[in-house]
Amino acid sequence: MIIVVDPEKKTRLPFSRGILTRSITSAGVDVGIAYSVATEIVKTFSEQGRKIVTKDEIRELTYHRLLERGLKEEARKYLFWRKIKKLKFPMILLIGGTTGVGKSTISTELAFRLGIRTTIGTDTIREVMRKIIARELLPALHTSSFMASNVINKIPRGVSPLIFGFETQVRHVAVGVNAVIERAYTEGFNTVVEGIHLVPGYISLNDRSFMYVVAVKSRKSLEARFYERERYSLRPADYYIQNLDAIMEIQEFILEHAKEHDIPVVENIELEDTVDKIMSDLMERVAERMKERGIEI
């Protein structure tokens, strides 16, 4: 068994190929290749008769193994994310977008690559709020995002009932979302929050939060996603397809707010490509934040 020591934390832990694989995938390396590199590193240390190694030694050897495979850019990104982790820069990653665009899947993959253990959906936050706040007090909180207008008595003239209802629900849920963000910021937790209620302008951002809006701009593509999702969940595709006009209208509302507040929009055509785009942009934004603190990466 190979033991990994951390002189700063004074810890001794068994070497984990799984953890190293996850670290390598943060650089955009395919998980299969990442696992292969991690296996090579275990073999190298074993052949050297090493029983105890440091994190810095693992990081250096991993960097050179990636270079040997011709993965120069990935090697650079790997070092970047390892340095960020060492500097203990907590991140709050927010992934918004309308129903069915792939927010949950993208968030899970991002959390895996970044080694973030806490992922929460705004639907979960809304469900907790439902248990605390009676339907009579906030009826819009107790219905679906594209049905909220049905429970609101007075809707101003000249506005879309659908958007007014959705916006009302967003304002309610944003109270809980902002509380989660504030808690993560205060405690220094790495957190991923995803959900339809993450509408730019309603969410309180800070110097450690990074927001993205995911979109599927093709109506046919979004419809196909609902049928695909039905295969592995209890959410019936027909229900969402019947409300596709409302879902697309909500997407336009979210995209307008993203543009107004300079929040990056990423069109989700293929999962790996979408995640890579977010990771690359996130890397640049994190580097800028660190530079503002006087730290060059």
DRENRONU-775198 format. One record per residue (C-alpha): x, y, z. Coordinates in steps of 0.1 Angstrom, whole numbers, plus 5000, padded with zeros to 4 digits. Last residue first. Layout:
<nuro xx="X" yy="Y" zz="Z"/>
...
END
This chain:
<nuro xx="4983" yy="5315" zz="4890"/>
<nuro xx="4991" yy="5350" zz="4901"/>
<nuro xx="4977" yy="5361" zz="4935"/>
<nuro xx="4972" yy="5398" zz="4942"/>
<nuro xx="4936" yy="5393" zz="4953"/>
<nuro xx="4924" yy="5407" zz="4920"/>
<nuro xx="4946" yy="5382" zz="4903"/>
<nuro xx="4928" yy="5354" zz="4922"/>
<nuro xx="4895" yy="5367" zz="4908"/>
<nuro xx="4909" yy="5368" zz="4873"/>
<nuro xx="4923" yy="5333" zz="4876"/>
<nuro xx="4888" yy="5321" zz="4888"/>
<nuro xx="4872" yy="5337" zz="4858"/>
<nuro xx="4896" yy="5321" zz="4833"/>
<nuro xx="4893" yy="5286" zz="4849"/>
<nuro xx="4855" yy="5290" zz="4850"/>
<nuro xx="4855" yy="5297" zz="4812"/>
<nuro xx="4875" yy="5265" zz="4805"/>
<nuro xx="4853" yy="5245" zz="4829"/>
<nuro xx="4821" yy="5258" zz="4814"/>
<nuro xx="4832" yy="5250" zz="4779"/>
<nuro xx="4844" yy="5215" zz="4789"/>
<nuro xx="4811" yy="5208" zz="4806"/>
<nuro xx="4792" yy="5218" zz="4775"/>
<nuro xx="4815" yy="5198" zz="4752"/>
<nuro xx="4812" yy="5167" zz="4774"/>
<nuro xx="4774" yy="5170" zz="4775"/>
<nuro xx="4766" yy="5176" zz="4738"/>
<nuro xx="4743" yy="5202" zz="4725"/>
<nuro xx="4739" yy="5223" zz="4757"/>
<nuro xx="4741" yy="5260" zz="4747"/>
<nuro xx="4761" yy="5278" zz="4773"/>
<nuro xx="4750" yy="5313" zz="4784"/>
<nuro xx="4774" yy="5334" zz="4804"/>
<nuro xx="4759" yy="5359" zz="4828"/>
<nuro xx="4763" yy="5395" zz="4818"/>
<nuro xx="4734" yy="5408" zz="4839"/>
<nuro xx="4711" yy="5419" zz="4810"/>
<nuro xx="4721" yy="5390" zz="4788"/>
<nuro xx="4714" yy="5365" zz="4816"/>
<nuro xx="4680" yy="5383" zz="4822"/>
<nuro xx="4670" yy="5379" zz="4786"/>
<nuro xx="4681" yy="5343" zz="4786"/>
<nuro xx="4659" yy="5336" zz="4817"/>
<nuro xx="4628" yy="5352" zz="4800"/>
<nuro xx="4635" yy="5333" zz="4768"/>
<nuro xx="4637" yy="5300" zz="4787"/>
<nuro xx="4604" yy="5308" zz="4804"/>
<nuro xx="4588" yy="5312" zz="4770"/>
<nuro xx="4603" yy="5278" zz="4759"/>
<nuro xx="4589" yy="5261" zz="4789"/>
<nuro xx="4555" yy="5277" zz="4784"/>
<nuro xx="4554" yy="5265" zz="4747"/>
<nuro xx="4566" yy="5230" zz="4758"/>
<nuro xx="4537" yy="5225" zz="4783"/>
<nuro xx="4522" yy="5195" zz="4765"/>
<nuro xx="4558" yy="5183" zz="4760"/>
<nuro xx="4564" yy="5185" zz="4797"/>
<nuro xx="4534" yy="5163" zz="4807"/>
<nuro xx="4541" yy="5140" zz="4777"/>
<nuro xx="4576" yy="5132" zz="4789"/>
<nuro xx="4565" yy="5116" zz="4822"/>
<nuro xx="4589" yy="5123" zz="4851"/>
<nuro xx="4596" yy="5091" zz="4870"/>
<nuro xx="4632" yy="5089" zz="4858"/>
<nuro xx="4655" yy="5068" zz="4836"/>
<nuro xx="4637" yy="5065" zz="4803"/>
<nuro xx="4616" yy="5096" zz="4808"/>
<nuro xx="4648" yy="5117" zz="4805"/>
<nuro xx="4652" yy="5105" zz="4769"/>
<nuro xx="4616" yy="5115" zz="4760"/>
<nuro xx="4621" yy="5149" zz="4777"/>
<nuro xx="4654" yy="5154" zz="4758"/>
<nuro xx="4638" yy="5148" zz="4725"/>
<nuro xx="4614" yy="5177" zz="4731"/>
<nuro xx="4643" yy="5199" zz="4739"/>
<nuro xx="4660" yy="5190" zz="4707"/>
<nuro xx="4629" yy="5196" zz="4687"/>
<nuro xx="4625" yy="5231" zz="4702"/>
<nuro xx="4661" yy="5240" zz="4694"/>
<nuro xx="4675" yy="5266" zz="4718"/>
<nuro xx="4687" yy="5242" zz="4745"/>
<nuro xx="4701" yy="5266" zz="4771"/>
<nuro xx="4723" yy="5264" zz="4802"/>
<nuro xx="4728" yy="5296" zz="4822"/>
<nuro xx="4760" yy="5300" zz="4842"/>
<nuro xx="4769" yy="5316" zz="4875"/>
<nuro xx="4802" yy="5318" zz="4894"/>
<nuro xx="4802" yy="5326" zz="4931"/>
<nuro xx="4833" yy="5333" zz="4952"/>
<nuro xx="4833" yy="5371" zz="4949"/>
<nuro xx="4796" yy="5373" zz="4956"/>
<nuro xx="4763" yy="5368" zz="4938"/>
<nuro xx="4729" yy="5374" zz="4952"/>
<nuro xx="4703" yy="5357" zz="4930"/>
<nuro xx="4673" yy="5375" zz="4916"/>
<nuro xx="4691" yy="5394" zz="4889"/>
<nuro xx="4702" yy="5363" zz="4870"/>
<nuro xx="4675" yy="5336" zz="4873"/>
<nuro xx="4685" yy="5306" zz="4893"/>
<nuro xx="4649" yy="5294" zz="4898"/>
<nuro xx="4652" yy="5268" zz="4870"/>
<nuro xx="4678" yy="5248" zz="4891"/>
<nuro xx="4713" yy="5241" zz="4900"/>
<nuro xx="4735" yy="5248" zz="4931"/>
<nuro xx="4770" yy="5235" zz="4933"/>
<nuro xx="4789" yy="5241" zz="4965"/>
<nuro xx="4825" yy="5243" zz="4978"/>
<nuro xx="4820" yy="5254" zz="5014"/>
<nuro xx="4838" yy="5284" zz="5030"/>
<nuro xx="4815" yy="5285" zz="5060"/>
<nuro xx="4804" yy="5321" zz="5054"/>
<nuro xx="4802" yy="5317" zz="5016"/>
<nuro xx="4783" yy="5283" zz="5018"/>
<nuro xx="4758" yy="5299" zz="5043"/>
<nuro xx="4753" yy="5329" zz="5021"/>
<nuro xx="4747" yy="5308" zz="4991"/>
<nuro xx="4722" yy="5286" zz="5009"/>
<nuro xx="4704" yy="5317" zz="5022"/>
<nuro xx="4704" yy="5332" zz="4987"/>
<nuro xx="4687" yy="5300" zz="4975"/>
<nuro xx="4660" yy="5301" zz="5002"/>
<nuro xx="4651" yy="5337" zz="4995"/>
<nuro xx="4654" yy="5331" zz="4957"/>
<nuro xx="4625" yy="5305" zz="4961"/>
<nuro xx="4600" yy="5333" zz="4967"/>
<nuro xx="4613" yy="5357" zz="4940"/>
<nuro xx="4614" yy="5328" zz="4915"/>
<nuro xx="4578" yy="5319" zz="4923"/>
<nuro xx="4567" yy="5354" zz="4915"/>
<nuro xx="4588" yy="5354" zz="4884"/>
<nuro xx="4571" yy="5322" zz="4872"/>
<nuro xx="4536" yy="5336" zz="4878"/>
<nuro xx="4544" yy="5369" zz="4861"/>
<nuro xx="4561" yy="5350" zz="4832"/>
<nuro xx="4530" yy="5328" zz="4826"/>
<nuro xx="4506" yy="5357" zz="4831"/>
<nuro xx="4525" yy="5376" zz="4804"/>
<nuro xx="4523" yy="5414" zz="4812"/>
<nuro xx="4500" yy="5441" zz="4798"/>
<nuro xx="4475" yy="5441" zz="4826"/>
<nuro xx="4488" yy="5432" zz="4861"/>
<nuro xx="4479" yy="5397" zz="4874"/>
<nuro xx="4457" yy="5396" zz="4905"/>
<nuro xx="4445" yy="5362" zz="4917"/>
<nuro xx="4477" yy="5341" zz="4914"/>
<nuro xx="4471" yy="5304" zz="4915"/>
<nuro xx="4470" yy="5297" zz="4878"/>
<nuro xx="4501" yy="5320" zz="4872"/>
<nuro xx="4522" yy="5294" zz="4890"/>
<nuro xx="4516" yy="5268" zz="4863"/>
<nuro xx="4550" yy="5270" zz="4845"/>
<nuro xx="4571" yy="5267" zz="4876"/>
<nuro xx="4550" yy="5239" zz="4891"/>
<nuro xx="4528" yy="5246" zz="4921"/>
<nuro xx="4532" yy="5252" zz="4959"/>
<nuro xx="4554" yy="5283" zz="4959"/>
<nuro xx="4529" yy="5302" zz="4938"/>
<nuro xx="4504" yy="5297" zz="4967"/>
<nuro xx="4525" yy="5317" zz="4992"/>
<nuro xx="4504" yy="5324" zz="5023"/>
<nuro xx="4475" yy="5300" zz="5016"/>
<nuro xx="4499" yy="5272" zz="5006"/>
<nuro xx="4515" yy="5273" zz="5041"/>
<nuro xx="4552" yy="5280" zz="5045"/>
<nuro xx="4574" yy="5255" zz="5063"/>
<nuro xx="4569" yy="5224" zz="5043"/>
<nuro xx="4568" yy="5243" zz="5011"/>
<nuro xx="4601" yy="5260" zz="5019"/>
<nuro xx="4617" yy="5226" zz="5021"/>
<nuro xx="4603" yy="5217" zz="4987"/>
<nuro xx="4615" yy="5249" zz="4972"/>
<nuro xx="4651" yy="5242" zz="4984"/>
<nuro xx="4648" yy="5208" zz="4969"/>
<nuro xx="4635" yy="5223" zz="4936"/>
<nuro xx="4664" yy="5247" zz="4938"/>
<nuro xx="4688" yy="5217" zz="4934"/>
<nuro xx="4717" yy="5210" zz="4957"/>
<nuro xx="4752" yy="5197" zz="4951"/>
<nuro xx="4777" yy="5194" zz="4980"/>
<nuro xx="4807" yy="5171" zz="4974"/>
<nuro xx="4828" yy="5193" zz="4951"/>
<nuro xx="4858" yy="5174" zz="4936"/>
<nuro xx="4860" yy="5198" zz="4907"/>
<nuro xx="4855" yy="5171" zz="4880"/>
<nuro xx="4828" yy="5154" zz="4900"/>
<nuro xx="4809" yy="5186" zz="4908"/>
<nuro xx="4811" yy="5196" zz="4871"/>
<nuro xx="4797" yy="5162" zz="4861"/>
<nuro xx="4768" yy="5164" zz="4886"/>
<nuro xx="4760" yy="5200" zz="4876"/>
<nuro xx="4759" yy="5190" zz="4839"/>
<nuro xx="4735" yy="5161" zz="4846"/>
<nuro xx="4713" yy="5183" zz="4868"/>
<nuro xx="4712" yy="5212" zz="4844"/>
<nuro xx="4703" yy="5191" zz="4813"/>
<nuro xx="4681" yy="5215" zz="4794"/>
<nuro xx="4648" yy="5198" zz="4806"/>
<nuro xx="4632" yy="5227" zz="4825"/>
<nuro xx="4647" yy="5262" zz="4820"/>
<nuro xx="4682" yy="5272" zz="4828"/>
<nuro xx="4705" yy="5279" zz="4858"/>
<nuro xx="4738" yy="5264" zz="4870"/>
<nuro xx="4754" yy="5282" zz="4900"/>
<nuro xx="4789" yy="5273" zz="4912"/>
<nuro xx="4799" yy="5284" zz="4947"/>
<nuro xx="4837" yy="5282" zz="4949"/>
<nuro xx="4860" yy="5280" zz="4979"/>
<nuro xx="4897" yy="5290" zz="4972"/>
<nuro xx="4918" yy="5268" zz="4994"/>
<nuro xx="4952" yy="5278" zz="4979"/>
<nuro xx="4959" yy="5241" zz="4975"/>
<nuro xx="4927" yy="5235" zz="4956"/>
<nuro xx="4935" yy="5264" zz="4933"/>
<nuro xx="4970" yy="5250" zz="4928"/>
<nuro xx="4956" yy="5216" zz="4918"/>
<nuro xx="4931" yy="5233" zz="4894"/>
<nuro xx="4959" yy="5252" zz="4876"/>
<nuro xx="4983" yy="5222" zz="4875"/>
<nuro xx="4956" yy="5201" zz="4858"/>
<nuro xx="4948" yy="5230" zz="4834"/>
<nuro xx="4984" yy="5231" zz="4822"/>
<nuro xx="4985" yy="5193" zz="4818"/>
<nuro xx="4953" yy="5195" zz="4798"/>
<nuro xx="4969" yy="5221" zz="4775"/>
<nuro xx="4999" yy="5199" zz="4769"/>
<nuro xx="4981" yy="5166" zz="4764"/>
<nuro xx="5007" yy="5150" zz="4741"/>
<nuro xx="5007" yy="5118" zz="4761"/>
<nuro xx="5041" yy="5126" zz="4775"/>
<nuro xx="5028" yy="5159" zz="4787"/>
<nuro xx="5000" yy="5141" zz="4806"/>
<nuro xx="5026" yy="5119" zz="4823"/>
<nuro xx="5047" yy="5149" zz="4832"/>
<nuro xx="5018" yy="5166" zz="4850"/>
<nuro xx="5009" yy="5134" zz="4868"/>
<nuro xx="5045" yy="5130" zz="4880"/>
<nuro xx="5045" yy="5166" zz="4894"/>
<nuro xx="5011" yy="5163" zz="4911"/>
<nuro xx="5020" yy="5129" zz="4927"/>
<nuro xx="5053" yy="5143" zz="4940"/>
<nuro xx="5035" yy="5174" zz="4954"/>
<nuro xx="5009" yy="5152" zz="4971"/>
<nuro xx="5038" yy="5134" zz="4989"/>
<nuro xx="5048" yy="5098" zz="4987"/>
<nuro xx="5053" yy="5069" zz="5012"/>
<nuro xx="5057" yy="5033" zz="5002"/>
<nuro xx="5080" yy="5038" zz="4972"/>
<nuro xx="5097" yy="5007" zz="4959"/>
<nuro xx="5105" yy="5025" zz="4926"/>
<nuro xx="5084" yy="4999" zz="4907"/>
<nuro xx="5055" yy="5006" zz="4931"/>
<nuro xx="5058" yy="5044" zz="4925"/>
<nuro xx="5057" yy="5039" zz="4888"/>
<nuro xx="5029" yy="5014" zz="4889"/>
<nuro xx="5007" yy="5037" zz="4909"/>
<nuro xx="5015" yy="5065" zz="4885"/>
<nuro xx="5006" yy="5043" zz="4855"/>
<nuro xx="4972" yy="5035" zz="4871"/>
<nuro xx="4965" yy="5072" zz="4876"/>
<nuro xx="4973" yy="5078" zz="4839"/>
<nuro xx="4950" yy="5049" zz="4829"/>
<nuro xx="4922" yy="5064" zz="4851"/>
<nuro xx="4926" yy="5097" zz="4834"/>
<nuro xx="4925" yy="5082" zz="4800"/>
<nuro xx="4893" yy="5064" zz="4808"/>
<nuro xx="4878" yy="5096" zz="4824"/>
<nuro xx="4885" yy="5117" zz="4793"/>
<nuro xx="4908" yy="5146" zz="4802"/>
<nuro xx="4891" yy="5180" zz="4806"/>
<nuro xx="4915" yy="5193" zz="4832"/>
<nuro xx="4891" yy="5184" zz="4860"/>
<nuro xx="4893" yy="5149" zz="4847"/>
<nuro xx="4928" yy="5146" zz="4862"/>
<nuro xx="4916" yy="5154" zz="4897"/>
<nuro xx="4888" yy="5128" zz="4894"/>
<nuro xx="4914" yy="5102" zz="4883"/>
<nuro xx="4936" yy="5111" zz="4913"/>
<nuro xx="4906" yy="5105" zz="4937"/>
<nuro xx="4898" yy="5072" zz="4921"/>
<nuro xx="4934" yy="5060" zz="4920"/>
<nuro xx="4935" yy="5065" zz="4958"/>
<nuro xx="4968" yy="5065" zz="4977"/>
<nuro xx="4961" yy="5056" zz="5014"/>
<nuro xx="4961" yy="5086" zz="5037"/>
<nuro xx="4986" yy="5101" zz="5061"/>
<nuro xx="4979" yy="5137" zz="5073"/>
<nuro xx="5001" yy="5163" zz="5089"/>
<nuro xx="4980" yy="5191" zz="5073"/>
<nuro xx="5011" yy="5209" zz="5060"/>
<nuro xx="5033" yy="5178" zz="5056"/>
<nuro xx="5006" yy="5160" zz="5036"/>
<nuro xx="5015" yy="5123" zz="5033"/>
<nuro xx="5002" yy="5098" zz="5007"/>
<nuro xx="5006" yy="5062" zz="5017"/>
<nuro xx="5012" yy="5035" zz="4991"/>
<nuro xx="5000" yy="5000" zz="5000"/>
END
